[in-house]
Amino acid sequence: MRIDGTRRQDRATELVLAYYAAFNRGDRQAMLALLADDVVHDLNQGARESGKPAFAAFMQRMDASYRERLEDIVVLASPDGERAAAEYVVHGQYLKDDEGLPPARGQEYVLPGGAFFDIRGERIARVSNYYNLQDWIAQVSG
């Protein structure tokens, strides 16, 4: 059982790393391919969205306003491979005004962040993203 559990844990870690590699390449189709059809997406300090179409629409909105890459990614997975967590540093540029946020002027920012994942059947079933919004606002407002 230990060997099988280790494999499930490793597969979960590899899945999350593949998700972030696709993010950093800007390959949204590859990201979507790693998600369950009914994926749940918990937006930082926002609403919960469900399904691949909602996730794709969110990514389109993000890509219009932000250019981001993630560095220093660390992934931890549960032994059964059903849950994972990631910590990273976002290096970004604010390109276009996002509703309810300060005006965009091409400001650059560096922001620690994290996410939690549920994994089901070799696909990501939930992504919950967290970062300090007040820190981001302070960086782009200065």
C-alpha positions as CSV (number, residue, x, y, z in Angstrom):
1,M,0.0,0.0,0.0
2,R,2.8,2.4,0.7
3,I,4.2,2.2,-2.8
4,D,0.7,2.7,-4.3
5,G,0.1,5.7,-1.9
6,T,3.4,7.2,-2.9
7,R,2.5,6.9,-6.5
8,R,-0.8,8.7,-5.9
9,Q,0.9,11.4,-4.0
10,D,3.5,11.8,-6.8
11,R,0.8,11.9,-9.5
12,A,-1.0,14.6,-7.6
13,T,2.2,16.7,-7.3
14,E,2.9,16.2,-11.0
15,L,-0.6,17.2,-12.0
16,V,-0.4,20.5,-10.0
17,L,3.1,21.2,-11.4
18,A,1.8,20.5,-15.0
19,Y,-1.1,23.0,-14.3
20,Y,1.3,25.7,-13.3
21,A,3.7,24.9,-16.2
22,A,0.8,25.4,-18.6
23,F,-0.1,28.6,-16.8
24,N,3.4,30.0,-17.2
25,R,3.4,29.1,-20.9
26,G,0.1,30.9,-21.3
27,D,-1.4,27.6,-22.6
28,R,-4.9,27.9,-21.4
29,Q,-6.1,24.8,-23.3
30,A,-3.5,22.7,-21.6
31,M,-4.7,24.1,-18.2
32,L,-8.3,23.3,-19.1
33,A,-7.4,19.7,-20.1
34,L,-6.1,19.1,-16.5
35,L,-9.5,20.1,-15.0
36,A,-12.5,18.0,-14.2
37,D,-15.6,19.1,-16.3
38,D,-17.3,20.2,-13.1
39,V,-14.2,21.9,-11.6
40,V,-14.9,24.3,-8.7
41,H,-12.9,27.5,-8.7
42,D,-12.8,29.6,-5.5
43,L,-11.6,33.1,-6.4
44,N,-9.5,34.9,-3.9
45,Q,-11.9,37.0,-1.7
46,G,-14.6,36.3,-4.3
47,A,-17.3,34.0,-5.5
48,R,-17.2,30.3,-6.2
49,E,-17.5,29.4,-9.8
50,S,-18.2,25.9,-11.3
51,G,-17.4,24.2,-14.6
52,K,-14.8,24.5,-17.3
53,P,-16.6,27.2,-19.2
54,A,-16.6,29.5,-16.1
55,F,-13.0,28.8,-15.5
56,A,-12.1,29.6,-19.2
57,A,-14.1,32.8,-19.0
58,F,-12.2,33.8,-15.7
59,M,-8.9,33.1,-17.4
60,Q,-9.9,35.3,-20.4
61,R,-10.7,38.2,-18.0
62,M,-7.4,37.7,-16.2
63,D,-5.4,37.5,-19.3
64,A,-6.9,40.8,-20.5
65,S,-5.8,42.7,-17.4
66,Y,-2.7,40.9,-16.1
67,R,0.5,39.3,-17.4
68,E,1.8,36.9,-14.7
69,R,4.3,34.1,-14.2
70,L,4.7,32.0,-11.1
71,E,8.1,31.3,-9.6
72,D,9.4,29.4,-6.6
73,I,6.5,26.9,-6.8
74,V,6.3,24.3,-4.1
75,V,3.6,21.6,-4.1
76,L,2.6,19.4,-1.3
77,A,0.2,16.5,-1.8
78,S,-1.7,14.2,0.6
79,P,-0.6,10.6,0.7
80,D,-3.8,9.4,-1.0
81,G,-3.3,12.0,-3.8
82,E,-6.7,13.5,-3.4
83,R,-5.6,16.9,-2.1
84,A,-2.7,19.2,-2.8
85,A,-1.5,22.6,-1.9
86,A,0.9,25.0,-3.6
87,E,2.8,28.1,-2.6
88,Y,4.4,30.4,-5.1
89,V,5.5,33.9,-5.9
90,V,3.6,35.8,-8.6
91,H,5.6,38.2,-10.8
92,G,3.1,40.2,-12.7
93,Q,2.2,43.3,-14.6
94,Y,-1.2,45.1,-14.4
95,L,-2.2,45.9,-18.0
96,K,-5.8,46.9,-18.1
97,D,-8.2,48.2,-15.4
98,D,-10.0,45.4,-13.6
99,E,-13.4,46.3,-12.2
100,G,-13.4,47.6,-8.6
101,L,-9.5,47.8,-8.5
102,P,-7.1,50.7,-9.0
103,P,-6.4,52.0,-12.5
104,A,-3.9,50.0,-14.5
105,R,-0.7,51.8,-15.8
106,G,1.5,48.8,-16.5
107,Q,2.5,48.5,-12.8
108,E,4.7,45.5,-11.9
109,Y,4.1,43.5,-8.7
110,V,5.6,40.6,-6.8
111,L,3.2,38.8,-4.5
112,P,3.3,35.6,-2.6
113,G,0.3,33.3,-3.2
114,G,-1.1,29.9,-2.6
115,A,-3.7,27.5,-3.8
116,F,-5.5,24.4,-2.6
117,F,-6.6,21.6,-4.9
118,D,-9.0,18.6,-4.8
119,I,-8.0,15.9,-7.2
120,R,-10.4,13.3,-8.6
121,G,-9.7,10.8,-11.3
122,E,-6.4,12.3,-12.5
123,R,-8.0,15.7,-12.9
124,I,-8.2,18.8,-10.7
125,A,-11.7,19.1,-9.3
126,R,-11.2,22.2,-7.2
127,V,-8.8,25.2,-7.2
128,S,-9.0,27.7,-4.3
129,N,-6.6,30.6,-4.8
130,Y,-5.3,32.9,-2.0
131,Y,-3.1,36.0,-2.0
132,N,-3.0,39.2,0.0
133,L,-5.2,41.6,-2.0
134,Q,-4.3,44.6,0.2
135,D,-0.6,44.0,-0.5
136,W,-1.3,43.8,-4.3
137,I,-3.4,47.1,-4.1
138,A,-0.6,48.8,-2.2
139,Q,1.9,47.7,-4.9
140,V,-0.1,48.9,-7.9
141,S,-1.3,52.1,-6.2
142,G,2.1,53.5,-5.3
